[in-house]
Amino acid sequence: IVDAELTKDLGDVKLYFNCLDQNSQDEVLKILNSKEKFLKKRLAQLVPMRRIPHLIFKYDDSLDNYNKVDQLLKDALK
């Protein structure tokens, strides 16, 4: 998990994740979604909140974009 955004009403939290193997992002997303209930239960034990928000997992592609731009710049300087 590389970032989190909580909505103003505290109902949802977007959790951005990254993985070392870009080809496995769909598999990782399925695993995270299947573990949402467990993660919410664990959060409830750790965080004193009246209501634990719905967890929404999203792949963070900012590192992919950085690598593409970096490669374009390297190619341009050759």
N, CA, C and O atoms as a MOPAC input file, in Angstrom:
PM7 MOZYME 1SCF
protein

 N      0.86100 1    -1.16900 1     0.00000 1
 C      0.00000 1     0.00000 1     0.00000 1
 C      0.90600 1     1.22900 1     0.00000 1
 O      1.76700 1     1.38000 1     0.86700 1
 N      0.70000 1     2.09800 1    -0.97900 1
 C      1.57700 1     3.26200 1    -1.11100 1
 C      0.88800 1     4.57600 1    -0.76700 1
 O      1.55600 1     5.58000 1    -0.52200 1
 N     -0.44400 1     4.57700 1    -0.74700 1
 C     -1.16600 1     5.80400 1    -0.42300 1
 C     -2.58800 1     5.44900 1    -0.01500 1
 O     -3.09000 1     4.36800 1    -0.32300 1
 N     -3.22200 1     6.37600 1     0.67800 1
 C     -4.60900 1     6.18500 1     1.10100 1
 C     -5.33200 1     7.52100 1     1.04600 1
 O     -4.76900 1     8.55600 1     1.40400 1
 N     -6.58600 1     7.49300 1     0.59600 1
 C     -7.42700 1     8.68800 1     0.55700 1
 C     -8.74900 1     8.35600 1     1.23600 1
 O     -9.47300 1     7.46000 1     0.80200 1
 N     -9.05500 1     9.07700 1     2.28900 1
 C    -10.28400 1     8.87900 1     3.04700 1
 C    -11.30000 1     9.92100 1     2.60200 1
 O    -10.97400 1    11.10600 1     2.52400 1
 N    -12.52900 1     9.49600 1     2.30900 1
 C    -13.56500 1    10.45400 1     1.91700 1
 C    -13.95400 1    11.31000 1     3.11600 1
 O    -13.71900 1    10.93600 1     4.26500 1
 N    -14.55000 1    12.46100 1     2.83300 1
 C    -14.91400 1    13.40500 1     3.89300 1
 C    -15.91000 1    12.81200 1     4.88800 1
 O    -15.87000 1    13.12300 1     6.07800 1
 N    -16.80400 1    11.95300 1     4.38900 1
 C    -17.80100 1    11.35500 1     5.27500 1
 C    -17.27400 1    10.11300 1     6.00000 1
 O    -18.00800 1     9.47000 1     6.75000 1
 N    -16.00600 1     9.78100 1     5.77300 1
 C    -15.32700 1     8.63600 1     6.38700 1
 C    -15.95600 1     7.29600 1     6.01200 1
 O    -15.74400 1     6.29600 1     6.69700 1
 N    -16.72100 1     7.27500 1     4.93600 1
 C    -17.39700 1     6.04800 1     4.52400 1
 C    -16.54000 1     5.12300 1     3.67300 1
 O    -16.70700 1     3.90300 1     3.69100 1
 N    -15.62100 1     5.72600 1     2.92600 1
 C    -14.77000 1     4.94400 1     2.02600 1
 C    -13.32400 1     5.38300 1     2.18200 1
 O    -13.03400 1     6.53400 1     2.50900 1
 N    -12.43900 1     4.44900 1     1.94300 1
 C    -11.02000 1     4.77900 1     1.85700 1
 C    -10.45300 1     4.08100 1     0.62900 1
 O    -10.59800 1     2.87100 1     0.45900 1
 N     -9.80100 1     4.87300 1    -0.22600 1
 C     -9.13300 1     4.30900 1    -1.39700 1
 C     -7.69700 1     3.99200 1    -0.99300 1
 O     -6.95400 1     4.86700 1    -0.54800 1
 N     -7.32900 1     2.74900 1    -1.15500 1
 C     -5.98200 1     2.30100 1    -0.82200 1
 C     -5.25100 1     1.97100 1    -2.11000 1
 O     -5.61400 1     1.03300 1    -2.82000 1
 N     -4.22800 1     2.73900 1    -2.40200 1
 C     -3.46100 1     2.54100 1    -3.62600 1
 C     -2.30400 1     1.59300 1    -3.34200 1
 O     -1.56500 1     1.76200 1    -2.37300 1
 N     -2.16400 1     0.59600 1    -4.20400 1
 C     -1.10800 1    -0.39100 1    -4.01200 1
 C     -0.24500 1    -0.47200 1    -5.25800 1
 O     -0.66000 1    -0.07700 1    -6.34800 1
 N      0.94100 1    -0.98000 1    -5.08100 1
 C      1.85500 1    -1.23700 1    -6.17400 1
 C      2.42600 1    -2.62400 1    -5.95600 1
 O      2.43900 1    -3.11700 1    -4.82800 1
 N      2.89200 1    -3.25400 1    -7.00500 1
 C      3.50500 1    -4.56700 1    -6.87400 1
 C      4.73900 1    -4.62700 1    -7.76900 1
 O      4.82800 1    -3.92700 1    -8.77800 1
 N      5.66500 1    -5.45600 1    -7.38800 1
 C      6.92000 1    -5.55500 1    -8.12000 1
 C      6.71700 1    -6.09600 1    -9.52500 1
 O      7.39200 1    -5.66800 1   -10.46100 1
 N      5.80500 1    -7.01700 1    -9.67500 1
 C      5.51400 1    -7.60700 1   -10.97700 1
 C      4.23100 1    -6.98300 1   -11.52200 1
 O      3.14000 1    -7.28300 1   -11.03700 1
 N      4.35800 1    -6.11600 1   -12.52600 1
 C      3.19600 1    -5.42500 1   -13.08600 1
 C      2.16300 1    -6.39200 1   -13.63500 1
 O      0.97200 1    -6.08000 1   -13.65800 1
 N      2.60000 1    -7.55300 1   -14.07300 1
 C      1.67400 1    -8.52600 1   -14.65000 1
 C      0.77100 1    -9.17500 1   -13.61200 1
 O     -0.23700 1    -9.78700 1   -13.96400 1
 N      1.11800 1    -9.04800 1   -12.34900 1
 C      0.32300 1    -9.69100 1   -11.30400 1
 C     -0.63600 1    -8.73600 1   -10.60600 1
 O     -1.22900 1    -9.10200 1    -9.59100 1
 N     -0.80200 1    -7.52300 1   -11.12300 1
 C     -1.64900 1    -6.54600 1   -10.44300 1
 C     -3.09800 1    -7.00000 1   -10.32400 1
 O     -3.73900 1    -6.72400 1    -9.31000 1
 N     -3.63500 1    -7.69100 1   -11.33100 1
 C     -5.01400 1    -8.18300 1   -11.24700 1
 C     -5.15600 1    -9.24700 1   -10.17000 1
 O     -6.14300 1    -9.27300 1    -9.43600 1
 N     -4.17000 1   -10.11700 1   -10.08100 1
 C     -4.19100 1   -11.16900 1    -9.06100 1
 C     -4.08300 1   -10.56900 1    -7.65600 1
 O     -4.78500 1   -10.99400 1    -6.73800 1
 N     -3.21000 1    -9.59200 1    -7.50000 1
 C     -3.05400 1    -8.93000 1    -6.19900 1
 C     -4.34700 1    -8.21200 1    -5.82200 1
 O     -4.76200 1    -8.25400 1    -4.66400 1
 N     -4.98400 1    -7.55800 1    -6.78400 1
 C     -6.24700 1    -6.87000 1    -6.52700 1
 C     -7.31700 1    -7.85400 1    -6.06100 1
 O     -8.05600 1    -7.55900 1    -5.12200 1
 N     -7.40800 1    -9.01000 1    -6.69700 1
 C     -8.38200 1   -10.03200 1    -6.27900 1
 C     -8.11200 1   -10.48800 1    -4.84900 1
 O     -9.04300 1   -10.65100 1    -4.06100 1
 N     -6.85300 1   -10.69100 1    -4.51600 1
 C     -6.49400 1   -11.14000 1    -3.16700 1
 C     -6.86000 1   -10.07900 1    -2.14000 1
 O     -7.44800 1   -10.39200 1    -1.10400 1
 N     -6.51500 1    -8.82400 1    -2.42200 1
 C     -6.83600 1    -7.74200 1    -1.48600 1
 C     -8.33900 1    -7.61800 1    -1.28300 1
 O     -8.80500 1    -7.46800 1    -0.15400 1
 N     -9.09900 1    -7.67900 1    -2.37500 1
 C    -10.55700 1    -7.59000 1    -2.25800 1
 C    -11.13400 1    -8.76100 1    -1.46900 1
 O    -12.09900 1    -8.59100 1    -0.72500 1
 N    -10.55300 1    -9.93900 1    -1.62600 1
 C    -11.05300 1   -11.10500 1    -0.89700 1
 C    -10.73000 1   -11.02400 1     0.59700 1
 O    -11.37600 1   -11.69100 1     1.40500 1
 N     -9.75400 1   -10.23000 1     0.96200 1
 C     -9.34300 1   -10.08800 1     2.36600 1
 C     -9.90100 1    -8.83200 1     3.02700 1
 O     -9.50900 1    -8.49600 1     4.14500 1
 N    -10.81200 1    -8.13400 1     2.34600 1
 C    -11.34400 1    -6.88200 1     2.89000 1
 C    -11.98400 1    -7.07900 1     4.26900 1
 O    -11.74200 1    -6.28500 1     5.17900 1
 N    -12.77800 1    -8.10700 1     4.42800 1
 C    -13.45800 1    -8.34400 1     5.70500 1
 C    -12.43800 1    -8.52600 1     6.83000 1
 O    -12.58900 1    -7.94700 1     7.90500 1
 N    -11.41000 1    -9.32200 1     6.58400 1
 C    -10.35500 1    -9.53700 1     7.57500 1
 C     -9.64400 1    -8.22500 1     7.90200 1
 O     -9.39900 1    -7.92300 1     9.07000 1
 N     -9.31300 1    -7.44900 1     6.87400 1
 C     -8.59800 1    -6.19500 1     7.08900 1
 C     -9.44000 1    -5.17900 1     7.85800 1
 O     -8.92200 1    -4.46500 1     8.71800 1
 N    -10.74000 1    -5.11200 1     7.55100 1
 C    -11.62100 1    -4.20600 1     8.28700 1
 C    -11.72100 1    -4.61300 1     9.75600 1
 O    -11.73700 1    -3.75900 1    10.64300 1
 N    -11.78800 1    -5.90900 1    10.00600 1
 C    -11.86000 1    -6.40000 1    11.38800 1
 C    -10.58300 1    -6.02700 1    12.14300 1
 O    -10.63500 1    -5.60300 1    13.29700 1
 N     -9.44200 1    -6.19100 1    11.48200 1
 C     -8.15100 1    -5.86400 1    12.10900 1
 C     -8.04100 1    -4.35700 1    12.35000 1
 O     -7.54100 1    -3.93000 1    13.39100 1
 N     -8.50300 1    -3.56200 1    11.40200 1
 C     -8.49700 1    -2.10400 1    11.58900 1
 C     -9.37100 1    -1.69900 1    12.76800 1
 O     -9.01300 1    -0.81000 1    13.54100 1
 N    -10.51300 1    -2.35300 1    12.90000 1
 C    -11.42000 1    -2.05100 1    14.00700 1
 C    -10.74600 1    -2.30800 1    15.35200 1
 O    -11.03100 1    -1.62000 1    16.33200 1
 N     -9.86400 1    -3.28800 1    15.40000 1
 C     -9.13900 1    -3.58000 1    16.63700 1
 C     -8.05600 1    -2.54200 1    16.92300 1
 O     -7.73400 1    -2.27800 1    18.08200 1
 N     -7.49900 1    -1.96000 1    15.87200 1
 C     -6.36000 1    -1.05100 1    16.02100 1
 C     -6.72900 1     0.42900 1    16.04900 1
 O     -6.05100 1     1.23300 1    16.69000 1
 N     -7.80800 1     0.78400 1    15.35100 1
 C     -8.16900 1     2.19200 1    15.20000 1
 C     -9.49700 1     2.45700 1    15.89500 1
 O    -10.50800 1     1.83200 1    15.57100 1
 N     -9.49600 1     3.37400 1    16.84200 1
 C    -10.75700 1     3.66000 1    17.54900 1
 C    -11.68200 1     4.53900 1    16.70100 1
 O    -11.64800 1     5.76600 1    16.78600 1
 N    -12.50300 1     3.88600 1    15.88700 1
 C    -13.47600 1     4.59400 1    15.05100 1
 C    -14.84600 1     3.97700 1    15.27500 1
 O    -14.97500 1     2.78300 1    15.54300 1
 N    -15.85000 1     4.80600 1    15.16000 1
 C    -17.22200 1     4.31300 1    15.30900 1
 C    -17.58300 1     3.35900 1    14.17400 1
 O    -18.24500 1     2.34200 1    14.38000 1
 N    -17.13500 1     3.70800 1    12.98400 1
 C    -17.42600 1     2.89300 1    11.79600 1
 C    -16.16700 1     2.79400 1    10.94500 1
 O    -15.53900 1     3.80400 1    10.63100 1
 N    -15.81200 1     1.59500 1    10.58200 1
 C    -14.65100 1     1.37900 1     9.72600 1
 C    -15.08600 1     1.58100 1     8.26900 1
 O    -16.08100 1     0.99800 1     7.83700 1
 N    -14.35700 1     2.39300 1     7.51700 1
 C    -14.76500 1     2.67700 1     6.14100 1
 C    -14.63200 1     1.46300 1     5.21900 1
 O    -13.89100 1     0.51900 1     5.49100 1
 N    -15.37600 1     1.53000 1     4.12600 1
 C    -15.29200 1     0.51600 1     3.06200 1
 C    -13.92700 1     0.65800 1     2.39500 1
 O    -13.51700 1     1.77000 1     2.06000 1
 N    -13.22400 1    -0.44800 1     2.20000 1
 C    -11.89200 1    -0.42300 1     1.61800 1
 C    -11.98100 1    -0.61600 1     0.10300 1
 O    -12.53100 1    -1.60700 1    -0.37600 1
 N    -11.43900 1     0.33600 1    -0.63300 1
 C    -11.42700 1     0.27700 1    -2.09600 1
 C     -9.96400 1     0.23100 1    -2.53500 1
 O     -9.21100 1     1.18000 1    -2.31500 1
 N     -9.57900 1    -0.86100 1    -3.14500 1
 C     -8.19300 1    -1.03700 1    -3.56700 1
 C     -8.04200 1    -0.62800 1    -5.02700 1
 O     -8.84300 1    -1.00600 1    -5.88200 1
 N     -6.99300 1     0.15700 1    -5.29500 1
 C     -6.70600 1     0.60800 1    -6.65400 1
 C     -5.21500 1     0.47600 1    -6.91400 1
 O     -4.39100 1     0.72800 1    -6.03500 1
 N     -4.88200 1     0.07600 1    -8.13900 1
 C     -3.48200 1    -0.04500 1    -8.52000 1
 C     -2.90500 1     1.34700 1    -8.75000 1
 O     -3.50100 1     2.15500 1    -9.46200 1
 N     -1.76500 1     1.62800 1    -8.16000 1
 C     -1.08600 1     2.91700 1    -8.32000 1
 C     -0.10400 1     2.81000 1    -9.48000 1
 O      0.91400 1     2.12300 1    -9.38800 1
 N     -0.42100 1     3.49100 1   -10.55900 1
 C      0.42900 1     3.39500 1   -11.74700 1
 C      1.42800 1     4.54400 1   -11.86200 1
 O      2.03900 1     4.71500 1   -12.91700 1
 N      1.60700 1     5.32400 1   -10.81600 1
 C      2.52800 1     6.45500 1   -10.89300 1
 C      3.97000 1     6.00600 1   -11.12200 1
 O      4.71700 1     6.68500 1   -11.82600 1
 N      4.37100 1     4.88500 1   -10.54700 1
 C      5.72600 1     4.38200 1   -10.77200 1
 C      5.89300 1     3.93700 1   -12.22100 1
 O      6.95300 1     4.14200 1   -12.81200 1
 N      4.86600 1     3.33600 1   -12.79600 1
 C      4.91300 1     2.94500 1   -14.20800 1
 C      5.08400 1     4.17500 1   -15.09300 1
 O      5.88600 1     4.17300 1   -16.02700 1
 N      4.31400 1     5.23300 1   -14.78700 1
 C      4.41600 1     6.46800 1   -15.56300 1
 C      5.79600 1     7.09600 1   -15.40800 1
 O      6.36500 1     7.59000 1   -16.38200 1
 N      6.33300 1     7.08100 1   -14.20900 1
 C      7.67700 1     7.60400 1   -13.97600 1
 C      8.69800 1     6.85600 1   -14.83000 1
 O      9.56000 1     7.47700 1   -15.45300 1
 N      8.60500 1     5.53000 1   -14.86200 1
 C      9.54500 1     4.72800 1   -15.64400 1
 C      9.43300 1     5.02500 1   -17.14100 1
 O     10.44600 1     5.06000 1   -17.83900 1
 N      8.21600 1     5.23700 1   -17.63700 1
 C      8.02700 1     5.55200 1   -19.04800 1
 C      8.66100 1     6.89800 1   -19.39500 1
 O      9.36100 1     7.02000 1   -20.40100 1
 N      8.41500 1     7.90700 1   -18.55800 1
 C      8.98300 1     9.23100 1   -18.79100 1
 C     10.50400 1     9.17300 1   -18.69100 1
 O     11.20700 1     9.77200 1   -19.50500 1
 N     10.99900 1     8.46400 1   -17.71100 1
 C     12.44700 1     8.31500 1   -17.54100 1
 C     13.08200 1     7.67900 1   -18.77600 1
 O     14.13600 1     8.12300 1   -19.23100 1
 N     12.45000 1     6.65000 1   -19.31300 1
 C     12.98100 1     5.98400 1   -20.49800 1
 C     12.93000 1     6.90800 1   -21.71000 1
 O     13.86600 1     6.93000 1   -22.50900 1
 N     11.84700 1     7.67200 1   -21.85500 1
 C     11.75300 1     8.62000 1   -22.96500 1
 C     12.86500 1     9.66500 1   -22.89800 1
 O     13.46200 1    10.01300 1   -23.91700 1
 N     13.13800 1    10.16100 1   -21.69100 1
 C     14.20200 1    11.15100 1   -21.52800 1
 C     15.57400 1    10.53700 1   -21.84300 1
 O     16.40700 1    11.17500 1   -22.48800 1
 N     15.80200 1     9.32600 1   -21.39600 1
 C     17.07100 1     8.66200 1   -21.69000 1
 C     17.24700 1     8.44800 1   -23.19000 1
 O     18.33600 1     8.64200 1   -23.73100 1
 N     16.15500 1     8.04300 1   -23.86200 1
 C     16.21800 1     7.82300 1   -25.30700 1
 C     16.46200 1     9.14800 1   -26.04800 1
 O     17.17800 1     9.17200 1   -27.04900 1
 N     15.88300 1    10.22700 1   -25.57200 1
 C     16.04200 1    11.52000 1   -26.21400 1
 C     17.45800 1    12.06000 1   -26.07800 1
 O     17.92900 1    12.80500 1   -26.93800 1
 N     18.13500 1    11.68500 1   -25.00000 1
 C     19.48100 1    12.18000 1   -24.75000 1
 C     20.56300 1    11.34500 1   -25.43800 1
 O     21.74100 1    11.70100 1   -25.39000 1
 N     20.18100 1    10.25700 1   -26.06500 1
 C     21.16300 1     9.39400 1   -26.75100 1
 C     21.57500 1     9.98200 1   -28.07500 1
 O     22.39100 1     9.39400 1   -28.78500 1

